[in-house]
Amino acid sequence: MSDSVYRKGRVFVQNVFAGILSETDSGYSFVYDKDYLNGENPLAVSLTLPVQSAEFTSKTLFPFFDGLIPEGWLLTVVSKNWKIDRKDRFGLLLASCKDSVGDVSLTEMES
């Protein structure tokens, strides 16, 4: 029996769609898009999420993605402006990383 998916985000590397990050019953999953894998020289999202066709799973939000979430006063601003609980790491990630610093960005998907 597969897990229910609660929320999903489209992950982009250098503005190219690379894969889908999902929040599930048992934690989180990330899988690279097949077209991205078959493209010319696909880049890894991070060293801990190397390019591969197999799905990555974790009981907690992958450290790389968690590290994209703002900290300190900026986290307070994001949490208050979007009315997202500071403990909702996935919600904070989706709200704050549409245009993040660096190569990786995320947009929320309708489930």
N, CA, C and O atoms as CSV, one atom per row, in Angstrom:
chain,resi,resn,atom,element,x,y,z
A,1,MET,N,N,0.839,-1.180,0.000
A,1,MET,CA,C,0.000,0.000,0.000
A,1,MET,C,C,0.886,1.247,0.000
A,1,MET,O,O,1.786,1.362,0.832
A,2,SER,N,N,0.645,2.166,-0.911
A,2,SER,CA,C,1.478,3.363,-0.991
A,2,SER,C,C,0.976,4.443,-0.040
A,2,SER,O,O,-0.190,4.464,0.354
A,3,ASP,N,N,1.887,5.329,0.312
A,3,ASP,CA,C,1.568,6.433,1.209
A,3,ASP,C,C,0.656,7.445,0.531
A,3,ASP,O,O,0.703,7.635,-0.684
A,4,SER,N,N,-0.179,8.095,1.348
A,4,SER,CA,C,-0.941,9.240,0.851
A,4,SER,C,C,0.008,10.420,0.734
A,4,SER,O,O,0.883,10.609,1.579
A,5,VAL,N,N,-0.167,11.207,-0.308
A,5,VAL,CA,C,0.650,12.400,-0.505
A,5,VAL,C,C,-0.171,13.604,-0.067
A,5,VAL,O,O,-1.298,13.797,-0.522
A,6,TYR,N,N,0.403,14.412,0.821
A,6,TYR,CA,C,-0.294,15.588,1.339
A,6,TYR,C,C,-0.001,16.829,0.515
A,6,TYR,O,O,-0.922,17.533,0.102
A,7,ARG,N,N,1.258,17.098,0.275
A,7,ARG,CA,C,1.664,18.275,-0.502
A,7,ARG,C,C,2.851,17.900,-1.374
A,7,ARG,O,O,3.635,17.009,-1.047
A,8,LYS,N,N,2.961,18.613,-2.504
A,8,LYS,CA,C,4.066,18.352,-3.428
A,8,LYS,C,C,4.653,19.672,-3.908
A,8,LYS,O,O,3.966,20.688,-4.003
A,9,GLY,N,N,5.940,19.621,-4.204
A,9,GLY,CA,C,6.608,20.779,-4.776
A,9,GLY,C,C,7.419,20.375,-5.994
A,9,GLY,O,O,8.057,19.322,-6.022
A,10,ARG,N,N,7.379,21.236,-6.996
A,10,ARG,CA,C,8.212,21.044,-8.192
A,10,ARG,C,C,9.576,21.638,-7.891
A,10,ARG,O,O,9.677,22.793,-7.477
A,11,VAL,N,N,10.619,20.856,-8.096
A,11,VAL,CA,C,11.988,21.288,-7.805
A,11,VAL,C,C,12.676,21.650,-9.123
A,11,VAL,O,O,12.623,20.898,-10.096
A,12,PHE,N,N,13.320,22.814,-9.129
A,12,PHE,CA,C,14.025,23.304,-10.308
A,12,PHE,C,C,15.505,23.467,-9.991
A,12,PHE,O,O,15.872,23.918,-8.906
A,13,VAL,N,N,16.347,23.098,-10.942
A,13,VAL,CA,C,17.790,23.323,-10.839
A,13,VAL,C,C,18.162,24.248,-11.994
A,13,VAL,O,O,17.970,23.901,-13.160
A,14,GLN,N,N,18.684,25.401,-11.674
A,14,GLN,CA,C,19.004,26.430,-12.678
A,14,GLN,C,C,17.806,26.690,-13.591
A,14,GLN,O,O,17.942,26.787,-14.811
A,15,ASN,N,N,16.631,26.799,-12.970
A,15,ASN,CA,C,15.358,27.095,-13.646
A,15,ASN,C,C,14.877,25.995,-14.591
A,15,ASN,O,O,14.004,26.241,-15.424
A,16,VAL,N,N,15.427,24.798,-14.477
A,16,VAL,CA,C,14.982,23.647,-15.270
A,16,VAL,C,C,14.288,22.677,-14.317
A,16,VAL,O,O,14.841,22.325,-13.275
A,17,PHE,N,N,13.061,22.240,-14.677
A,17,PHE,CA,C,12.326,21.298,-13.835
A,17,PHE,C,C,13.142,20.021,-13.670
A,17,PHE,O,O,13.505,19.372,-14.651
A,18,ALA,N,N,13.430,19.663,-12.400
A,18,ALA,CA,C,14.299,18.518,-12.121
A,18,ALA,C,C,13.587,17.357,-11.444
A,18,ALA,O,O,13.983,16.207,-11.635
A,19,GLY,N,N,12.540,17.627,-10.653
A,19,GLY,CA,C,11.882,16.539,-9.954
A,19,GLY,C,C,10.795,17.023,-9.022
A,19,GLY,O,O,10.444,18.203,-8.997
A,20,ILE,N,N,10.264,16.069,-8.243
A,20,ILE,CA,C,9.150,16.362,-7.342
A,20,ILE,C,C,9.504,15.947,-5.919
A,20,ILE,O,O,9.947,14.828,-5.664
A,21,LEU,N,N,9.294,16.885,-5.003
A,21,LEU,CA,C,9.446,16.650,-3.572
A,21,LEU,C,C,8.047,16.508,-2.999
A,21,LEU,O,O,7.196,17.368,-3.224
A,22,SER,N,N,7.798,15.422,-2.254
A,22,SER,CA,C,6.464,15.155,-1.714
A,22,SER,C,C,6.498,14.956,-0.212
A,22,SER,O,O,7.463,14.429,0.342
A,23,GLU,N,N,5.422,15.389,0.439
A,23,GLU,CA,C,5.196,15.117,1.863
A,23,GLU,C,C,4.172,13.990,1.922
A,23,GLU,O,O,3.081,14.119,1.368
A,24,THR,N,N,4.511,12.883,2.587
A,24,THR,CA,C,3.662,11.692,2.611
A,24,THR,C,C,3.349,11.270,4.047
A,24,THR,O,O,3.815,11.883,5.007
A,25,ASP,N,N,2.554,10.215,4.169
A,25,ASP,CA,C,2.231,9.651,5.487
A,25,ASP,C,C,3.479,9.305,6.290
A,25,ASP,O,O,3.525,9.521,7.501
A,26,SER,N,N,4.487,8.769,5.614
A,26,SER,CA,C,5.669,8.276,6.328
A,26,SER,C,C,6.846,9.244,6.311
A,26,SER,O,O,7.923,8.908,6.805
A,27,GLY,N,N,6.664,10.434,5.756
A,27,GLY,CA,C,7.752,11.406,5.737
A,27,GLY,C,C,7.792,12.177,4.438
A,27,GLY,O,O,6.847,12.886,4.090
A,28,TYR,N,N,8.907,12.030,3.715
A,28,TYR,CA,C,9.133,12.809,2.497
A,28,TYR,C,C,9.762,11.932,1.426
A,28,TYR,O,O,10.437,10.947,1.724
A,29,SER,N,N,9.527,12.309,0.174
A,29,SER,CA,C,10.175,11.612,-0.935
A,29,SER,C,C,10.591,12.641,-1.982
A,29,SER,O,O,9.964,13.688,-2.141
A,30,PHE,N,N,11.652,12.313,-2.681
A,30,PHE,CA,C,12.095,13.124,-3.817
A,30,PHE,C,C,12.440,12.185,-4.948
A,30,PHE,O,O,13.114,11.175,-4.749
A,31,VAL,N,N,11.971,12.525,-6.142
A,31,VAL,CA,C,12.294,11.726,-7.321
A,31,VAL,C,C,12.590,12.673,-8.483
A,31,VAL,O,O,11.873,13.645,-8.717
A,32,TYR,N,N,13.663,12.360,-9.198
A,32,TYR,CA,C,14.018,13.136,-10.377
A,32,TYR,C,C,13.040,12.834,-11.507
A,32,TYR,O,O,12.583,11.701,-11.653
A,33,ASP,N,N,12.725,13.838,-12.295
A,33,ASP,CA,C,11.865,13.694,-13.462
A,33,ASP,C,C,12.607,12.910,-14.552
A,33,ASP,O,O,13.801,13.115,-14.768
A,34,LYS,N,N,11.892,12.014,-15.232
A,34,LYS,CA,C,12.526,11.174,-16.260
A,34,LYS,C,C,13.104,12.003,-17.402
A,34,LYS,O,O,14.192,11.706,-17.897
A,35,ASP,N,N,12.385,13.037,-17.822
A,35,ASP,CA,C,12.903,13.893,-18.903
A,35,ASP,C,C,14.173,14.611,-18.465
A,35,ASP,O,O,15.094,14.799,-19.260
A,36,TYR,N,N,14.219,15.009,-17.201
A,36,TYR,CA,C,15.415,15.670,-16.678
A,36,TYR,C,C,16.598,14.696,-16.684
A,36,TYR,O,O,17.708,15.055,-17.078
A,37,LEU,N,N,16.348,13.469,-16.247
A,37,LEU,CA,C,17.410,12.453,-16.216
A,37,LEU,C,C,17.941,12.150,-17.613
A,37,LEU,O,O,19.130,11.884,-17.790
A,38,ASN,N,N,17.051,12.193,-18.605
A,38,ASN,CA,C,17.442,11.882,-19.982
A,38,ASN,C,C,18.005,13.088,-20.724
A,38,ASN,O,O,18.457,12.967,-21.863
A,39,GLY,N,N,17.977,14.241,-20.082
A,39,GLY,CA,C,18.501,15.452,-20.707
A,39,GLY,C,C,20.018,15.448,-20.740
A,39,GLY,O,O,20.673,14.546,-20.217
A,40,GLU,N,N,20.551,16.472,-21.363
A,40,GLU,CA,C,22.003,16.580,-21.491
A,40,GLU,C,C,22.619,17.062,-20.186
A,40,GLU,O,O,22.324,18.170,-19.737
A,41,ASN,N,N,23.463,16.253,-19.576
A,41,ASN,CA,C,24.207,16.593,-18.366
A,41,ASN,C,C,23.331,17.107,-17.216
A,41,ASN,O,O,23.507,18.243,-16.777
A,42,PRO,N,N,22.389,16.287,-16.722
A,42,PRO,CA,C,21.548,16.743,-15.610
A,42,PRO,C,C,22.381,16.968,-14.344
A,42,PRO,O,O,23.254,16.167,-14.008
A,43,LEU,N,N,22.099,18.059,-13.659
A,43,LEU,CA,C,22.812,18.396,-12.427
A,43,LEU,C,C,22.063,17.861,-11.221
A,43,LEU,O,O,20.832,17.844,-11.206
A,44,ALA,N,N,22.795,17.425,-10.214
A,44,ALA,CA,C,22.186,16.951,-8.973
A,44,ALA,C,C,21.623,18.131,-8.198
A,44,ALA,O,O,22.174,19.231,-8.240
A,45,VAL,N,N,20.531,17.900,-7.494
A,45,VAL,CA,C,19.960,18.912,-6.611
A,45,VAL,C,C,20.968,19.235,-5.519
A,45,VAL,O,O,21.162,20.399,-5.167
A,46,SER,N,N,21.606,18.203,-4.985
A,46,SER,CA,C,22.642,18.371,-3.961
A,46,SER,C,C,23.538,17.139,-3.958
A,46,SER,O,O,23.236,16.143,-4.617
A,47,LEU,N,N,24.634,17.208,-3.221
A,47,LEU,CA,C,25.520,16.043,-3.102
A,47,LEU,C,C,24.820,14.875,-2.426
A,47,LEU,O,O,25.134,13.717,-2.703
A,48,THR,N,N,23.870,15.170,-1.541
A,48,THR,CA,C,23.156,14.113,-0.820
A,48,THR,C,C,21.971,13.570,-1.609
A,48,THR,O,O,21.339,12.599,-1.192
A,49,LEU,N,N,21.665,14.197,-2.756
A,49,LEU,CA,C,20.591,13.724,-3.637
A,49,LEU,C,C,21.153,13.610,-5.060
A,49,LEU,O,O,20.761,14.363,-5.952
A,50,PRO,N,N,22.081,12.653,-5.262
A,50,PRO,CA,C,22.716,12.527,-6.576
A,50,PRO,C,C,21.705,12.134,-7.656
A,50,PRO,O,O,20.648,11.574,-7.364
A,51,VAL,N,N,22.046,12.433,-8.881
A,51,VAL,CA,C,21.172,12.119,-10.011
A,51,VAL,C,C,21.020,10.604,-10.121
A,51,VAL,O,O,22.000,9.878,-10.286
A,52,GLN,N,N,19.777,10.141,-10.029
A,52,GLN,CA,C,19.455,8.715,-10.160
A,52,GLN,C,C,17.964,8.582,-10.419
A,52,GLN,O,O,17.196,9.503,-10.144
A,53,SER,N,N,17.557,7.435,-10.948
A,53,SER,CA,C,16.139,7.223,-11.234
A,53,SER,C,C,15.364,6.744,-10.007
A,53,SER,O,O,14.147,6.920,-9.944
A,54,ALA,N,N,16.040,6.148,-9.042
A,54,ALA,CA,C,15.365,5.646,-7.838
A,54,ALA,C,C,14.901,6.806,-6.954
A,54,ALA,O,O,15.545,7.853,-6.884
A,55,GLU,N,N,13.790,6.595,-6.293
A,55,GLU,CA,C,13.213,7.591,-5.391
A,55,GLU,C,C,14.003,7.655,-4.084
A,55,GLU,O,O,14.430,6.626,-3.559
A,56,PHE,N,N,14.192,8.849,-3.569
A,56,PHE,CA,C,14.786,9.058,-2.247
A,56,PHE,C,C,13.644,9.189,-1.244
A,56,PHE,O,O,12.632,9.826,-1.536
A,57,THR,N,N,13.801,8.585,-0.058
A,57,THR,CA,C,12.787,8.733,0.990
A,57,THR,C,C,13.465,9.084,2.310
A,57,THR,O,O,14.624,8.742,2.545
A,58,SER,N,N,12.715,9.771,3.160
A,58,SER,CA,C,13.234,10.166,4.465
A,58,SER,C,C,12.071,10.400,5.418
A,58,SER,O,O,11.013,10.878,5.009
A,59,LYS,N,N,12.264,10.065,6.679
A,59,LYS,CA,C,11.227,10.316,7.686
A,59,LYS,C,C,11.157,11.794,8.048
A,59,LYS,O,O,10.125,12.268,8.524
A,60,THR,N,N,12.249,12.526,7.826
A,60,THR,CA,C,12.280,13.967,8.079
A,60,THR,C,C,12.586,14.684,6.767
A,60,THR,O,O,13.060,14.073,5.809
A,61,LEU,N,N,12.313,15.973,6.736
A,61,LEU,CA,C,12.608,16.746,5.537
A,61,LEU,C,C,14.102,16.635,5.237
A,61,LEU,O,O,14.933,16.819,6.127
A,62,PHE,N,N,14.437,16.339,3.998
A,62,PHE,CA,C,15.838,16.176,3.606
A,62,PHE,C,C,16.638,17.394,4.059
A,62,PHE,O,O,16.207,18.526,3.842
A,63,PRO,N,N,17.789,17.183,4.681
A,63,PRO,CA,C,18.580,18.310,5.199
A,63,PRO,C,C,18.867,19.394,4.160
A,63,PRO,O,O,18.864,20.580,4.492
A,64,PHE,N,N,19.114,19.007,2.913
A,64,PHE,CA,C,19.377,20.023,1.894
A,64,PHE,C,C,18.197,20.976,1.761
A,64,PHE,O,O,18.378,22.193,1.755
A,65,PHE,N,N,16.987,20.427,1.654
A,65,PHE,CA,C,15.798,21.271,1.495
A,65,PHE,C,C,15.520,22.069,2.765
A,65,PHE,O,O,15.131,23.234,2.691
A,66,ASP,N,N,15.713,21.459,3.918
A,66,ASP,CA,C,15.515,22.170,5.182
A,66,ASP,C,C,16.466,23.366,5.277
A,66,ASP,O,O,16.114,24.404,5.836
A,67,GLY,N,N,17.651,23.212,4.734
A,67,GLY,CA,C,18.635,24.286,4.761
A,67,GLY,C,C,18.282,25.472,3.877
A,67,GLY,O,O,18.879,26.538,4.022
A,68,LEU,N,N,17.327,25.315,2.966
A,68,LEU,CA,C,16.887,26.419,2.113
A,68,LEU,C,C,15.917,27.358,2.829
A,68,LEU,O,O,15.700,28.487,2.390
A,69,ILE,N,N,15.336,26.884,3.935
A,69,ILE,CA,C,14.342,27.674,4.670
A,69,ILE,C,C,15.043,28.810,5.409
A,69,ILE,O,O,16.082,28.597,6.034
A,70,PRO,N,N,14.477,30.025,5.339
A,70,PRO,CA,C,15.085,31.157,6.053
A,70,PRO,C,C,15.206,30.888,7.548
A,70,PRO,O,O,14.492,30.058,8.111
A,71,GLU,N,N,16.127,31.610,8.173
A,71,GLU,CA,C,16.347,31.479,9.620
A,71,GLU,C,C,16.211,32.847,10.279
A,71,GLU,O,O,16.159,33.874,9.603
A,72,GLY,N,N,16.156,32.845,11.596
A,72,GLY,CA,C,16.174,34.080,12.377
A,72,GLY,C,C,15.010,35.002,12.080
A,72,GLY,O,O,13.866,34.564,11.955
A,73,TRP,N,N,15.323,36.305,11.966
A,73,TRP,CA,C,14.269,37.301,11.763
A,73,TRP,C,C,13.535,37.095,10.445
A,73,TRP,O,O,12.343,37.390,10.353
A,74,LEU,N,N,14.228,36.588,9.417
A,74,LEU,CA,C,13.577,36.363,8.131
A,74,LEU,C,C,12.556,35.225,8.230
A,74,LEU,O,O,11.509,35.275,7.585
A,75,LEU,N,N,12.854,34.213,9.025
A,75,LEU,CA,C,11.894,33.135,9.273
A,75,LEU,C,C,10.646,33.697,9.945
A,75,LEU,O,O,9.528,33.310,9.603
A,76,THR,N,N,10.829,34.601,10.892
A,76,THR,CA,C,9.694,35.232,11.575
A,76,THR,C,C,8.835,36.000,10.572
A,76,THR,O,O,7.607,35.924,10.620
A,77,VAL,N,N,9.470,36.734,9.672
A,77,VAL,CA,C,8.741,37.495,8.647
A,77,VAL,C,C,7.950,36.554,7.742
A,77,VAL,O,O,6.767,36.784,7.488
A,78,VAL,N,N,8.592,35.501,7.259
A,78,VAL,CA,C,7.930,34.532,6.374
A,78,VAL,C,C,6.757,33.878,7.094
A,78,VAL,O,O,5.666,33.783,6.533
A,79,SER,N,N,6.966,33.433,8.312
A,79,SER,CA,C,5.933,32.762,9.095
A,79,SER,C,C,4.723,33.670,9.315
A,79,SER,O,O,3.583,33.234,9.157
A,80,LYS,N,N,4.964,34.917,9.675
A,80,LYS,CA,C,3.861,35.855,9.938
A,80,LYS,C,C,3.159,36.285,8.654
A,80,LYS,O,O,1.930,36.303,8.601
A,81,ASN,N,N,3.924,36.632,7.616
A,81,ASN,CA,C,3.316,37.113,6.369
A,81,ASN,C,C,2.453,36.063,5.689
A,81,ASN,O,O,1.382,36.383,5.173
A,82,TRP,N,N,2.902,34.819,5.680
A,82,TRP,CA,C,2.155,33.756,5.018
A,82,TRP,C,C,1.329,32.927,5.996
A,82,TRP,O,O,0.693,31.947,5.606
A,83,LYS,N,N,1.339,33.324,7.270
A,83,LYS,CA,C,0.565,32.632,8.313
A,83,LYS,C,C,0.842,31.128,8.306
A,83,LYS,O,O,-0.068,30.301,8.258
A,84,ILE,N,N,2.134,30.813,8.356
A,84,ILE,CA,C,2.584,29.421,8.372
A,84,ILE,C,C,3.270,29.161,9.704
A,84,ILE,O,O,4.151,29.917,10.112
A,85,ASP,N,N,2.866,28.093,10.381
A,85,ASP,CA,C,3.481,27.718,11.652
A,85,ASP,C,C,4.972,27.473,11.441
A,85,ASP,O,O,5.369,26.839,10.463
A,86,ARG,N,N,5.784,27.969,12.346
A,86,ARG,CA,C,7.242,27.804,12.236
A,86,ARG,C,C,7.664,26.332,12.242
A,86,ARG,O,O,8.755,25.999,11.778
A,87,LYS,N,N,6.815,25.457,12.761
A,87,LYS,CA,C,7.126,24.023,12.797
A,87,LYS,C,C,6.765,23.322,11.484
A,87,LYS,O,O,7.155,22.174,11.269
A,88,ASP,N,N,6.024,24.004,10.610
A,88,ASP,CA,C,5.627,23.439,9.318
A,88,ASP,C,C,6.748,23.684,8.311
A,88,ASP,O,O,6.669,24.593,7.485
A,89,ARG,N,N,7.775,22.874,8.391
A,89,ARG,CA,C,8.975,23.079,7.575
A,89,ARG,C,C,8.670,22.971,6.071
A,89,ARG,O,O,9.209,23.735,5.270
A,90,PHE,N,N,7.816,22.032,5.700
A,90,PHE,CA,C,7.494,21.868,4.281
A,90,PHE,C,C,6.712,23.075,3.769
A,90,PHE,O,O,6.972,23.561,2.668
A,91,GLY,N,N,5.763,23.559,4.556
A,91,GLY,CA,C,5.006,24.750,4.180
A,91,GLY,C,C,5.903,25.967,4.036
A,91,GLY,O,O,5.751,26.748,3.097
A,92,LEU,N,N,6.836,26.130,4.965
A,92,LEU,CA,C,7.791,27.238,4.894
A,92,LEU,C,C,8.671,27.122,3.652
A,92,LEU,O,O,8.958,28.118,2.987
A,93,LEU,N,N,9.092,25.904,3.351
A,93,LEU,CA,C,9.924,25.669,2.168
A,93,LEU,C,C,9.179,26.074,0.897
A,93,LEU,O,O,9.724,26.785,0.054
A,94,LEU,N,N,7.937,25.619,0.765
A,94,LEU,CA,C,7.159,25.924,-0.433
A,94,LEU,C,C,6.878,27.417,-0.562
A,94,LEU,O,O,6.880,27.960,-1.667
A,95,ALA,N,N,6.636,28.078,0.563
A,95,ALA,CA,C,6.305,29.507,0.533
A,95,ALA,C,C,7.515,30.389,0.258
A,95,ALA,O,O,7.391,31.428,-0.390
A,96,SER,N,N,8.673,29.986,0.740
A,96,SER,CA,C,9.822,30.899,0.709
A,96,SER,C,C,10.883,30.581,-0.342
A,96,SER,O,O,11.834,31.347,-0.497
A,97,CYS,N,N,10.746,29.484,-1.059
A,97,CYS,CA,C,11.837,29.081,-1.963
A,97,CYS,C,C,11.463,29.103,-3.443
A,97,CYS,O,O,12.050,28.382,-4.249
A,98,LYS,N,N,10.478,29.938,-3.797
A,98,LYS,CA,C,10.119,30.071,-5.212
A,98,LYS,C,C,11.228,30.756,-5.996
A,98,LYS,O,O,11.449,30.463,-7.171
A,99,ASP,N,N,11.915,31.662,-5.338
A,99,ASP,CA,C,12.994,32.416,-5.980
A,99,ASP,C,C,14.155,32.507,-4.994
A,99,ASP,O,O,14.567,33.598,-4.602
A,100,SER,N,N,14.668,31.362,-4.606
A,100,SER,CA,C,15.706,31.325,-3.573
A,100,SER,C,C,17.088,31.626,-4.150
A,100,SER,O,O,17.309,31.547,-5.358
A,101,VAL,N,N,17.997,31.967,-3.263
A,101,VAL,CA,C,19.383,32.207,-3.653
A,101,VAL,C,C,20.008,30.856,-4.010
A,101,VAL,O,O,19.806,29.879,-3.290
A,102,GLY,N,N,20.747,30.789,-5.086
A,102,GLY,CA,C,21.385,29.540,-5.484
A,102,GLY,C,C,20.706,28.908,-6.684
A,102,GLY,O,O,19.853,29.520,-7.326
A,103,ASP,N,N,21.094,27.683,-6.976
A,103,ASP,CA,C,20.622,26.983,-8.173
A,103,ASP,C,C,19.256,26.331,-8.028
A,103,ASP,O,O,18.604,26.057,-9.035
A,104,VAL,N,N,18.800,26.071,-6.795
A,104,VAL,CA,C,17.590,25.281,-6.576
A,104,VAL,C,C,16.439,26.166,-6.114
A,104,VAL,O,O,16.598,27.007,-5.229
A,105,SER,N,N,15.272,25.959,-6.731
A,105,SER,CA,C,14.052,26.647,-6.307
A,105,SER,C,C,12.904,25.647,-6.340
A,105,SER,O,O,13.017,24.578,-6.940
A,106,LEU,N,N,11.791,26.003,-5.687
A,106,LEU,CA,C,10.628,25.124,-5.610
A,106,LEU,C,C,9.355,25.918,-5.823
A,106,LEU,O,O,9.271,27.091,-5.460
A,107,THR,N,N,8.359,25.264,-6.417
A,107,THR,CA,C,7.020,25.828,-6.499
A,107,THR,C,C,6.036,24.765,-6.041
A,107,THR,O,O,6.242,23.573,-6.271
A,108,GLU,N,N,4.973,25.202,-5.396
A,108,GLU,CA,C,3.972,24.261,-4.891
A,108,GLU,C,C,3.151,23.698,-6.040
A,108,GLU,O,O,2.849,24.397,-7.007
A,109,MET,N,N,2.792,22.412,-5.920
A,109,MET,CA,C,1.940,21.735,-6.898
A,109,MET,C,C,0.603,21.442,-6.249
A,109,MET,O,O,0.524,21.219,-5.041
A,110,GLU,N,N,-0.435,21.444,-7.047
A,110,GLU,CA,C,-1.737,20.993,-6.562
A,110,GLU,C,C,-1.686,19.470,-6.469
A,110,GLU,O,O,-1.206,18.802,-7.385
A,111,SER,N,N,-2.179,18.928,-5.366
A,111,SER,CA,C,-2.150,17.460,-5.185
A,111,SER,C,C,-3.261,16.785,-5.944
A,111,SER,O,O,-3.381,15.560,-5.902
